[in-house]
């Protein structure tokens, strides 16, 4: 069972799912209304689906492209989504928290660079 789960998570990551250019090639614009944004992000966080966690990370990081300033709640949910992803990587790869954090951080930086190059 663990191998199947590991294959799904790593396949999901290696295929670029949850990348900054997932779906139609553009991040989803978050609602400008902080209350609506909180509800949307919280629902995605609570879904437990990796694709929703990737979407939270992608959409909050790309919010600056349309001048949306993240509030404390947005940053908190972003942090939780990253932590959940780190925990998944830790479990799947059987590595230490620090190594999983580094893996996620480096992958996010790589995808951000690719996204910036793609957009220019």
C-alpha contacts under 8 A as a table, 3 or more apart, distances in Angstrom:
res1	aa1	res2	aa2	distance
1	X	4	X	5.28
1	X	5	X	6.33
2	X	5	X	5.11
2	X	6	X	5.96
2	X	92	X	7.74
3	X	6	X	4.94
3	X	7	X	6.01
4	X	7	X	5.11
4	X	8	X	6.30
5	X	8	X	5.14
5	X	9	X	6.31
5	X	92	X	7.52
6	X	9	X	5.28
6	X	10	X	6.04
6	X	92	X	4.82
6	X	93	X	7.48
7	X	10	X	5.32
7	X	11	X	5.68
8	X	11	X	5.09
8	X	12	X	5.91
9	X	12	X	5.03
9	X	13	X	6.30
9	X	50	X	8.00
9	X	88	X	7.74
9	X	89	X	7.88
9	X	92	X	7.34
10	X	13	X	5.06
10	X	14	X	5.95
10	X	92	X	7.68
11	X	14	X	5.10
11	X	15	X	5.91
12	X	15	X	5.49
12	X	16	X	6.65
12	X	17	X	5.40
12	X	18	X	7.89
13	X	16	X	5.30
13	X	17	X	5.75
13	X	18	X	7.31
14	X	17	X	7.45
16	X	19	X	5.05
16	X	22	X	7.62
17	X	22	X	6.28
17	X	51	X	7.10
17	X	54	X	7.73
18	X	21	X	7.78
18	X	22	X	5.85
18	X	50	X	7.97
18	X	51	X	5.72
18	X	52	X	7.98
18	X	53	X	7.92
18	X	54	X	4.42
18	X	55	X	5.89
18	X	58	X	7.12
19	X	22	X	5.34
19	X	54	X	7.07
19	X	58	X	6.83
19	X	111	X	6.54
20	X	25	X	7.91
20	X	26	X	7.37
20	X	27	X	6.39
20	X	58	X	5.21
20	X	59	X	7.82
20	X	62	X	7.93
20	X	111	X	6.44
20	X	112	X	6.91
20	X	115	X	6.21
21	X	24	X	7.33
21	X	25	X	4.37
21	X	26	X	5.31
21	X	27	X	6.32
21	X	115	X	6.79
22	X	25	X	5.42
22	X	26	X	6.77
22	X	27	X	7.14
23	X	26	X	7.10
27	X	55	X	7.95
27	X	58	X	6.61
27	X	59	X	5.52
27	X	62	X	6.77
28	X	55	X	8.00
28	X	59	X	5.83
29	X	59	X	6.77
29	X	63	X	7.00
30	X	37	X	6.17
30	X	59	X	6.87
30	X	60	X	7.67
30	X	63	X	7.13
31	X	34	X	7.14
31	X	36	X	6.17
31	X	37	X	5.13
32	X	36	X	7.78
32	X	37	X	6.94
32	X	68	X	7.03
33	X	36	X	5.44
33	X	37	X	6.13
34	X	37	X	4.96
34	X	38	X	5.98
34	X	71	X	7.92
35	X	38	X	5.11
35	X	39	X	6.32
36	X	39	X	5.19
36	X	40	X	6.21
37	X	40	X	5.14
37	X	41	X	6.05
37	X	74	X	7.95
38	X	41	X	5.28
38	X	42	X	5.86
38	X	73	X	7.01
38	X	74	X	6.90
39	X	42	X	5.15
39	X	43	X	6.08
40	X	43	X	5.25
40	X	44	X	6.35
41	X	44	X	5.13
41	X	45	X	6.09
41	X	56	X	6.54
41	X	74	X	7.70
41	X	77	X	7.00
42	X	45	X	4.99
42	X	46	X	6.06
42	X	77	X	7.17
43	X	46	X	5.18
43	X	47	X	6.12
44	X	47	X	5.19
44	X	48	X	7.45
44	X	49	X	7.70
44	X	52	X	5.16
44	X	53	X	6.75
44	X	56	X	7.18
45	X	48	X	6.24
45	X	49	X	7.89
45	X	52	X	6.68
45	X	53	X	6.13
45	X	56	X	7.58
45	X	77	X	7.34
45	X	80	X	7.93
45	X	81	X	6.56
47	X	52	X	7.14
48	X	52	X	7.42
48	X	53	X	7.57
49	X	52	X	5.31
49	X	53	X	6.50
50	X	53	X	4.99
50	X	54	X	6.09
50	X	85	X	7.53
51	X	54	X	5.05
51	X	55	X	6.08
52	X	55	X	4.86
52	X	56	X	6.18
53	X	56	X	5.12
53	X	57	X	6.40
53	X	81	X	5.27
53	X	82	X	7.57
53	X	84	X	7.81
53	X	85	X	7.27
54	X	57	X	5.19
54	X	58	X	6.02
54	X	81	X	7.67
55	X	58	X	4.99
55	X	59	X	5.71
56	X	59	X	5.33
56	X	60	X	5.93
56	X	77	X	7.90
56	X	78	X	6.38
56	X	81	X	6.85
57	X	60	X	5.49
57	X	61	X	6.04
57	X	78	X	5.88
57	X	81	X	6.82
57	X	82	X	7.12
58	X	61	X	5.34
58	X	62	X	6.11
59	X	62	X	5.15
59	X	63	X	6.03
60	X	63	X	5.12
60	X	64	X	7.96
60	X	70	X	7.46
60	X	74	X	7.44
60	X	78	X	7.00
61	X	64	X	6.91
62	X	65	X	5.56
62	X	66	X	7.89
63	X	66	X	5.80
63	X	67	X	6.53
63	X	68	X	5.20
63	X	69	X	7.20
63	X	70	X	7.69
64	X	67	X	4.66
64	X	68	X	5.29
64	X	69	X	6.55
65	X	68	X	7.52
70	X	73	X	7.86
70	X	74	X	5.54
70	X	75	X	6.44
71	X	74	X	5.28
71	X	75	X	6.36
72	X	75	X	5.15
72	X	76	X	6.06
73	X	76	X	4.97
73	X	77	X	6.20
74	X	77	X	5.25
74	X	78	X	6.12
75	X	78	X	4.95
75	X	79	X	6.07
76	X	79	X	5.05
76	X	80	X	6.26
77	X	80	X	4.99
77	X	81	X	6.12
78	X	81	X	5.14
78	X	82	X	6.23
79	X	82	X	5.13
79	X	83	X	6.16
80	X	83	X	4.98
80	X	84	X	6.12
81	X	84	X	5.13
81	X	85	X	6.23
82	X	85	X	5.07
82	X	86	X	6.12
82	X	104	X	7.78
83	X	86	X	4.94
83	X	87	X	6.16
84	X	87	X	5.07
84	X	88	X	6.28
85	X	88	X	5.05
85	X	89	X	6.23
85	X	104	X	7.59
86	X	89	X	5.11
86	X	90	X	6.01
86	X	97	X	7.14
86	X	100	X	5.41
86	X	101	X	5.61
86	X	104	X	6.49
87	X	90	X	4.96
87	X	91	X	6.17
87	X	97	X	7.37
87	X	100	X	7.51
88	X	91	X	5.18
88	X	92	X	6.05
89	X	92	X	5.12
89	X	93	X	5.81
89	X	94	X	7.71
89	X	95	X	7.77
89	X	100	X	5.81
90	X	93	X	5.55
90	X	94	X	5.32
90	X	95	X	5.01
90	X	96	X	6.20
90	X	97	X	6.11
90	X	99	X	7.91
90	X	100	X	5.39
91	X	94	X	5.05
91	X	95	X	7.11
95	X	99	X	6.32
95	X	100	X	6.46
96	X	99	X	5.30
96	X	100	X	6.26
97	X	100	X	5.08
97	X	101	X	6.03
98	X	101	X	5.09
98	X	102	X	6.19
99	X	102	X	5.07
99	X	103	X	6.11
100	X	103	X	4.94
100	X	104	X	6.22
101	X	104	X	5.21
101	X	105	X	6.03
102	X	105	X	5.06
102	X	106	X	5.96
103	X	106	X	5.36
103	X	107	X	6.08
104	X	107	X	5.09
104	X	108	X	6.06
105	X	108	X	5.18
105	X	109	X	6.23
106	X	109	X	5.10
106	X	110	X	6.12
107	X	110	X	5.05
107	X	111	X	6.13
108	X	111	X	5.15
108	X	112	X	6.05
109	X	112	X	5.06
109	X	113	X	6.23
110	X	113	X	5.21
110	X	114	X	6.25
111	X	114	X	4.97
111	X	115	X	5.99
112	X	115	X	5.01
112	X	116	X	6.13
113	X	116	X	5.10
113	X	117	X	6.18
114	X	117	X	5.14
114	X	118	X	6.02
115	X	118	X	5.00
115	X	119	X	6.15
116	X	119	X	5.19
116	X	120	X	6.30
117	X	120	X	5.35
